Amino acid sequence: MRKFGLALAAVSFAVLMSLSAVAQTLDSLPFNKKLALAKAGDEEAQMAVADAYGSGKGVKLSKVEASKWYGKASDQGNAEAQFKLATLFHEGAPGIKKSPERAAKLYAAAAKQGHIEAENWLGYCYEHGLGVAQNDTTAVEWYQKAADGKLAMAENNLGLMYLNGKGVAQDYRKAFELFERSANQGYDWGMNNLGGLYEKGWGTEPDPAKALALYRQAAAKGNDAAGKSAKRLAPLVIQSESNPAVEPAGAAPDKATATTTPPSSAATTGSITPP
């Protein structure tokens, strides 16, 4: 039995080494040889060829050719290929007409295999009715799956659903927790939206200084909305710090407003970034 176990371990190790060698060999192959393998039906080679055409690395940039090879790998059930092909139909490209319906189907195919980014974007499709019937409840379900996988964008998107009471009961504390998780991963919209809650004191105690710091962090990552919020809030924070008797800029609104209107700095428009 011990000899059998050792033999099995040796075979497993050999298989792993073989797979590793194949991957290394594929990466080192010139494009024309990758293309030959792709034409022979090699799934990984099809992905490599598609990526090359999509980036223009080692070959002339062609989104059309990229879509062709992603399509072939997608037909073999490759979730990453399904996701990347979906983004091409989602955004459109030279020679590729936007098709929300095809994008949604491909996101769904990848999402059902546990592809986290596809789960997030399928949620986006359901939230906005892109290629599928609009359904906030289903959007929340897919955002939740992706957020469970710790995808920062999905944590932010799910936070927006709780913030606005879309597909779930409105819950500022839950929104705060999700924005915080997203922000802690360095996602600029998570930072911006967490700043909005700190400024207004929704789901947490108001803290204009923390709000300003978060806006500035998001702005440093290129978030224009956060930059505008930081510019607006900065003089008020300076004023409140120099004169503590002045009511903080982010004082919580009255109860009726807090239960109906999301913070302006946590706006839903633009808070979801395209793939």
Buried (B, 14 or more C-beta within 10 A) or exposed (E): EEEEEEEEEEEEEEEEEEEEEEEEEBEEBEBEEBBEBBEEEBBBBBBBBBBBBBEEEBBEEBBEBBBBBBBBBBEEEBBBBBBBBBBBBBEEBEEBEBBBEBBBBBBBBBBEBEBBBBBBBBBBBBBBBBBBEEBBEBBBBBBBBBBEBEBBBBBBBBBBBBBBBBBBEBBBEBBBBBBBBBBEBEBBBBBBBBBBBBBBBBBBEBBBBBBBBBBBBBBEEEBEBBBEBBEBBBEBBEEBEEEEEEEBBBEBBEEEEBEEEBBEBBBBEEBBEEB
